[in-house]
Amino acid sequence: MEKITDTITYVGCDDSDLDLFESQYKVPNGMAYNSYLVQDEKNILFDTVDRRKEEEWKENVLKALNGEELDYLVVQHLEPDHSSGIDWVLQKFPKAKLIASAKAISMLPNFVDSPTEGRTIAVKDKETLKLGNVDFTFITAPMVHWPEVIMTYDAKDKILFSADAFGKFGTRDADEPWDDESRRYYLNIVGKYGPQVQAVLKKAAGLDIEKVLSLHGPFLNKEDLPHVLDLYSLWSTYTPETEGVLILVASIHGHTNVAAEKMKEILEAKGQKVHLMDVTRSDTHECVAQAFRYPKIVLMACSYDAGLFPPMERVLMILSHKNFQKRVIGMVQNGSWAPSAAKTMKAILEPCKNLTFVEPVVTITTSLREANIPAMEELADHLIEA
């Protein structure tokens, strides 16, 4: 537990043992499941936690309440990593009311077994409820990143309870830059919903915010917000964050890696900042995040079963699902007898908006040769000019 203000206590939990968040995202520094208790004239709990930490969370809540009753549970997000304790609250505190969006209340039977009739309060966008001495204003945030999400503004302490927005991978005390794991978190989980994030940012723009309390990751203070909001503005509008060229390479036997190193050398000789990632050994979701970070990308991959080497195929499929757009793409393919990688890469990405594919497509037949260098030089020039 941790006191955040005179009236707000952190009752969430860090999960240092988790290896995969949502069974797919690597979290080497674990994950935080955040929950907050407001204790003023009324006792108001904001969200619960994942079942992995439910028992620890219950102890935190009861210790913070110190024998008092709970008056309200605000359910901002029903995803299972934040809702496993709802049943316990309904049973342990029979007089407590549950506050949520109408959509969340309609979804509750999917997540709880306890009866909720007469115990729910549906709130609308920008609706304010006075709960004891505190005015709470609720902001609907549909598809950030589920349809039922709300955020809550505490006017007394100038706190924004932001649901999953502004969260990150890692426990709250993880010794790592906020930008890196928040970027990977946002672009892989929320990235598809840029327009919806933009709408919520506009709703919150007029609020006087001293602190943001997300459901994942550390608390954000007022001095953090300009930088954080700048990043969210870039990410949610699919605007490149960093100048330069990203090379993503997927090689079976290493020959395409040699070509990627040569491509990097060519681009750097032309004054470009280059970031090279081997998608067979890098975290897939970090590759996705970096693809959103850079304006220009060279995809270099082997042909495989008349298609594309699967590690690259997986990265591109995720990008396509996440609304990837507004980028310049160059392609280098390797194929010993029937090159098919470039055709497949383009087919995966063609549904994406505002992608510019530059020529030439460079084809390597097994290993890089001097005869390939002029085409790679030409591709580099066209990529820079685009």
C-alpha positions in Angstrom: 0.0 0.0 0.0 1.1 3.6 -0.6 -0.5 6.9 0.3 -0.8 9.0 -2.9 -2.7 12.0 -1.3 -4.3 12.6 2.1 -7.3 10.7 0.8 -6.1 8.3 -1.9 -4.3 5.1 -1.1 -2.7 2.7 -3.6 -4.1 -0.8 -3.0 -2.9 -2.5 -6.2 -0.2 -5.1 -6.7 3.0 -5.7 -8.6 3.3 -9.1 -10.3 7.1 -9.7 -10.7 6.6 -13.4 -11.7 4.5 -12.8 -14.8 6.3 -13.7 -18.0 3.7 -13.1 -20.7 1.0 -10.4 -20.3 -2.2 -11.3 -22.0 -0.4 -14.6 -22.9 1.5 -12.9 -25.7 3.5 -9.9 -24.6 6.9 -10.5 -22.9 7.2 -8.6 -19.6 10.7 -9.1 -18.3 10.0 -6.7 -15.5 6.6 -8.1 -14.7 3.3 -6.1 -14.6 1.5 -3.8 -12.2 -2.3 -4.2 -11.6 -3.3 -0.9 -10.1 -6.3 -0.2 -7.8 -7.0 2.9 -5.7 -9.0 3.6 -2.6 -10.4 7.1 -2.0 -11.2 7.6 1.7 -13.1 10.8 2.4 -16.7 11.1 3.6 -17.3 8.1 1.4 -15.0 5.1 0.7 -14.6 4.6 -3.1 -12.6 1.9 -4.7 -11.3 2.2 -8.2 -11.1 -1.1 -10.0 -9.9 -4.5 -8.9 -6.9 -6.6 -10.1 -6.0 -9.8 -11.9 -6.8 -13.1 -10.3 -3.1 -13.8 -9.9 -2.9 -11.1 -7.3 -6.5 -11.1 -5.9 -5.7 -12.4 -2.4 -2.9 -9.8 -1.9 -5.2 -7.1 -3.2 -8.0 -8.1 -0.8 -5.6 -7.8 2.1 -4.5 -4.3 0.9 -8.2 -3.2 0.6 -9.2 -4.4 4.0 -6.1 -3.0 5.7 -6.7 0.4 4.1 -10.4 0.4 5.1 -9.4 -0.5 8.7 -12.8 -1.9 9.5 -14.9 0.7 7.6 -17.4 -0.2 5.0 -16.9 0.3 1.3 -19.5 2.6 -0.3 -18.7 2.5 -4.0 -16.7 0.5 -6.5 -15.9 2.3 -9.8 -15.4 -0.1 -12.6 -13.5 1.7 -15.3 -12.5 -1.3 -17.3 -13.9 -4.9 -17.3 -10.9 -6.7 -18.8 -10.1 -9.7 -16.5 -6.8 -8.2 -15.3 -8.9 -5.5 -13.6 -12.1 -7.2 -12.7 -11.4 -10.4 -10.8 -12.3 -8.9 -7.5 -15.8 -7.5 -8.4 -17.6 -10.6 -7.1 -15.7 -10.3 -3.8 -16.6 -6.7 -3.4 -20.3 -7.4 -4.1 -20.3 -10.2 -1.5 -18.1 -8.6 1.2 -19.8 -5.2 1.1 -23.5 -5.8 0.5 -24.3 -2.0 0.7 -21.7 -1.0 -1.8 -22.8 0.4 -5.2 -21.1 -0.3 -8.4 -20.5 2.7 -10.7 -19.7 2.0 -14.4 -20.8 2.9 -18.0 -24.1 1.5 -19.2 -22.1 -0.7 -21.6 -20.0 -2.1 -18.7 -23.2 -2.8 -16.7 -24.7 -4.7 -19.7 -21.4 -6.7 -19.9 -21.2 -7.5 -16.1 -22.9 -10.9 -16.4 -20.0 -12.1 -18.5 -17.6 -11.3 -15.6 -19.5 -11.8 -12.3 -21.7 -14.4 -10.7 -23.2 -12.2 -8.0 -26.5 -10.5 -8.5 -26.2 -6.8 -9.3 -29.8 -5.7 -9.5 -30.3 -2.5 -7.6 -26.6 -2.1 -7.0 -25.4 -0.4 -10.2 -25.2 3.2 -11.2 -24.7 3.9 -14.9 -22.8 7.1 -15.7 -22.8 9.1 -18.9 -20.0 11.0 -20.6 -19.1 14.1 -18.7 -21.6 13.3 -15.9 -20.5 14.4 -12.5 -21.5 12.6 -9.3 -20.9 14.1 -5.8 -19.8 11.2 -3.6 -19.4 12.6 -0.2 -17.1 15.7 -0.4 -15.7 14.9 -3.8 -17.1 15.6 -7.3 -16.2 12.9 -9.7 -16.6 13.5 -13.4 -16.7 10.5 -15.7 -15.3 10.5 -19.2 -16.4 7.7 -21.6 -13.5 6.3 -23.5 -14.9 3.7 -25.9 -12.4 1.5 -27.6 -9.5 2.7 -25.5 -9.3 -0.1 -25.7 -12.6 -1.9 -24.9 -16.1 -0.4 -25.6 -17.1 0.0 -21.9 -14.2 2.0 -20.7 -14.5 5.2 -18.6 -12.0 7.5 -17.0 -12.7 9.5 -13.9 -11.6 13.0 -12.8 -11.4 13.8 -9.1 -11.9 17.6 -8.9 -10.8 17.8 -5.3 -7.3 16.4 -5.7 -7.1 17.1 -9.5 -6.5 13.4 -10.2 -7.3 11.6 -13.5 -8.0 7.9 -13.0 -7.1 7.0 -16.6 -8.0 3.3 -16.9 -5.5 1.6 -19.3 -4.5 4.8 -20.9 -1.0 6.1 -20.1 0.0 2.7 -18.7 3.0 0.6 -19.5 4.5 -2.9 -19.1 6.6 -3.5 -16.0 6.0 -3.2 -12.3 5.6 0.2 -10.8 9.2 0.3 -9.5 10.8 -1.2 -12.7 14.1 0.6 -13.4 13.5 1.4 -17.1 12.6 4.4 -19.2 8.8 5.1 -19.3 8.9 5.8 -23.0 10.1 2.4 -24.2 7.7 0.1 -22.4 4.8 2.5 -22.7 5.4 2.7 -26.4 5.5 -1.1 -26.7 2.4 -1.4 -24.5 0.4 1.3 -26.3 1.2 0.4 -29.9 0.5 -3.3 -29.5 -2.5 -3.1 -27.3 -4.2 0.2 -28.1 -2.5 1.1 -31.4 -5.5 0.2 -33.6 -7.7 2.8 -32.0 -5.8 6.0 -32.7 -9.0 8.1 -33.6 -10.7 7.0 -30.3 -7.6 8.0 -28.3 -7.5 11.3 -30.0 -11.2 11.9 -29.1 -10.4 11.1 -25.4 -7.4 13.4 -25.4 -9.6 16.2 -26.6 -12.2 15.5 -23.9 -9.5 15.6 -21.2 -7.6 18.7 -22.6 -9.5 21.2 -20.4 -9.0 19.4 -17.1 -6.6 20.7 -14.5 -4.6 17.5 -13.8 -2.0 17.2 -11.1 -1.5 13.4 -11.3 -2.6 10.6 -13.6 -3.3 7.2 -12.1 -3.4 4.5 -14.7 -4.3 0.8 -14.2 -0.8 -0.3 -15.2 2.6 1.2 -14.4 3.8 4.2 -12.3 1.9 7.3 -11.3 2.4 10.3 -13.6 2.9 13.7 -12.1 2.0 17.1 -13.7 5.6 17.7 -14.8 5.5 14.4 -16.7 2.4 15.2 -18.7 3.7 17.4 -21.5 6.1 14.8 -22.7 3.6 11.9 -22.2 0.8 13.8 -24.0 3.2 14.7 -26.9 4.0 11.0 -27.3 0.3 10.0 -27.2 -0.5 12.6 -29.8 2.2 11.1 -32.1 1.2 7.5 -31.5 -2.5 8.1 -31.8 -2.1 10.0 -35.1 0.4 7.4 -36.5 3.0 10.1 -36.8 6.6 9.0 -36.8 8.4 9.7 -33.6 12.1 9.4 -34.7 13.9 10.4 -37.9 15.8 7.7 -39.7 15.3 4.3 -41.3 14.4 1.0 -39.6 15.6 -2.2 -41.2 13.7 -5.3 -40.2 15.4 -8.5 -41.4 14.3 -12.2 -41.2 17.0 -14.6 -42.3 17.0 -18.4 -42.3 20.6 -19.2 -42.7 22.2 -15.8 -42.2 22.7 -14.7 -45.8 19.9 -12.1 -45.6 21.5 -10.7 -42.4 24.6 -10.1 -44.4 22.6 -8.1 -46.9 20.9 -6.2 -44.1 24.2 -5.1 -42.7 25.2 -3.9 -46.2 22.0 -2.0 -46.6 22.6 -0.4 -43.2 26.1 0.6 -44.4 24.8 2.1 -47.6 22.1 4.2 -45.9 24.5 5.4 -43.2 27.0 6.4 -45.9 24.2 8.6 -47.4 23.7 10.3 -44.0 20.8 8.3 -42.6 20.4 7.2 -39.0 19.6 3.5 -39.2 18.2 1.0 -36.7 18.6 -2.6 -37.6 16.5 -5.3 -36.0 16.6 -9.1 -36.6 13.0 -10.1 -36.2 14.0 -13.8 -35.6 15.7 -12.8 -32.4 14.1 -9.6 -31.3 10.8 -9.4 -29.4 8.1 -9.4 -32.0 6.1 -6.7 -30.3 9.2 -4.5 -29.9 9.6 -4.8 -33.7 6.0 -3.6 -34.1 6.6 -0.7 -31.8 9.7 0.4 -33.7 7.9 0.1 -37.0 5.5 2.7 -35.7 8.4 4.8 -34.4 10.3 5.3 -37.7 9.0 7.0 -40.9 10.9 4.8 -43.4 11.4 1.0 -43.2 13.3 -1.5 -45.2 11.8 -5.0 -45.0 14.4 -7.8 -45.8 13.2 -11.4 -45.7 13.6 -14.8 -47.1 11.0 -16.6 -49.3 9.5 -19.6 -47.6 7.0 -22.2 -48.8 6.1 -19.9 -51.8 5.4 -17.2 -49.3 7.3 -15.4 -46.6 9.5 -16.5 -43.7 7.1 -16.8 -40.7 8.9 -14.5 -38.3 8.5 -11.5 -40.7 5.0 -12.6 -41.6 4.0 -12.4 -38.0 5.4 -8.9 -37.5 3.6 -7.6 -40.7 0.3 -9.3 -39.8 0.3 -7.5 -36.4 1.2 -4.2 -38.0 -1.7 -4.7 -40.4 -4.1 -5.5 -37.5 -2.9 -2.4 -35.6 -3.8 0.2 -38.3 -0.3 0.7 -39.5 -0.1 3.7 -41.9 1.8 6.7 -43.2 5.1 5.1 -43.8 7.6 4.6 -46.7 8.5 1.0 -47.4 11.4 -0.6 -49.3 11.8 -4.3 -49.8 14.6 -6.7 -50.3 13.8 -10.4 -50.8 15.9 -13.5 -50.9 15.0 -16.7 -52.8 17.2 -19.4 -54.2 14.9 -20.5 -57.0 11.4 -18.8 -56.8 11.6 -15.5 -54.8 8.2 -14.8 -53.2 8.9 -12.8 -50.1 8.3 -9.3 -51.5 5.0 -10.2 -53.2 3.8 -11.6 -49.9 5.0 -8.7 -47.8 3.3 -6.2 -50.0 0.1 -8.3 -50.0 0.0 -8.3 -46.2 0.5 -4.5 -46.0 -1.5 -3.3 -49.0 -4.7 -2.9 -46.9 -2.9 -0.4 -44.7 -3.5 3.3 -45.3 -1.1 5.7 -46.9 1.9 3.4 -47.4 4.4 4.3 -50.1 6.3 1.4 -51.6 9.5 2.4 -53.3 11.3 0.7 -56.1 13.2 -1.2 -56.9 12.4 -4.4 -55.1 15.9 -5.9 -54.7 16.1 -9.7 -55.2 19.0 -11.7 -53.8 19.4 -15.3 -54.9 20.8 -17.1 -51.8 23.6 -14.7 -50.9 24.6 -11.1 -51.5 26.8 -10.5 -54.5 28.5 -7.4 -56.0 25.8 -7.4 -58.7 23.2 -6.7 -56.1 24.8 -3.5 -54.8 23.7 -1.0 -57.5 20.0 -2.0 -56.9 20.5 -1.6 -53.2 22.1 1.8 -53.7 19.1 2.8 -56.0 16.6 1.6 -53.4 18.4 3.6 -50.7 18.3 6.8 -52.8 14.6 6.4 -53.6 13.8 5.7 -49.9 15.6 8.9 -48.9 13.9 10.9 -51.6 10.4 9.6 -50.8 
